[in-house]
């Protein structure tokens, strides 16, 4: 099995294009290891851009930020980047469309990129998250436990500082 970078996709419904698609600075095995040890808190920080007047980019929505400094459980672990939904992403989203909550393994599809893995398996996790908007510069996603007991095992925070 290949160890892929973790992608985090936010969809309003299972058939819609993601409103946010981030490639996180951690491998699947690292995330699985963190989750097995308990709670996982991922903080993504983006710097506020100061533009000049109307031509500046300070009016950008939080989900439109192109890059983020990433922290996992308080440790800086690199950068996350926003990207568009490609063919291989659509394959994953279409394959897991009927899954409301769960994890599993699906075959990898060749995305046409040079040097990409066209065989192997991809681990996916699909969950419902509570979305909390703090301000135009902060949002949080708390994974909802399907059994309804205990707190969230995974929380993702988007902060523009």
Secondary structure as GFF3:
##gff-version 3
##sequence-region A 1 161
A	DSSP	beta_strand	5	10	.	.	.	ID=ss1
A	DSSP	beta_strand	20	27	.	.	.	ID=ss2
A	DSSP	alpha_helix	28	36	.	.	.	ID=ss3
A	DSSP	beta_strand	40	46	.	.	.	ID=ss4
A	DSSP	three_ten_helix	53	55	.	.	.	ID=ss5
A	DSSP	three_ten_helix	62	64	.	.	.	ID=ss6
A	DSSP	beta_strand	67	72	.	.	.	ID=ss7
A	DSSP	beta_strand	75	82	.	.	.	ID=ss8
A	DSSP	alpha_helix	87	95	.	.	.	ID=ss9
A	DSSP	beta_strand	102	107	.	.	.	ID=ss10
A	DSSP	beta_strand	121	126	.	.	.	ID=ss11
A	DSSP	beta_strand	129	135	.	.	.	ID=ss12
A	DSSP	beta_strand	138	143	.	.	.	ID=ss13
A	DSSP	beta_strand	154	160	.	.	.	ID=ss14
###
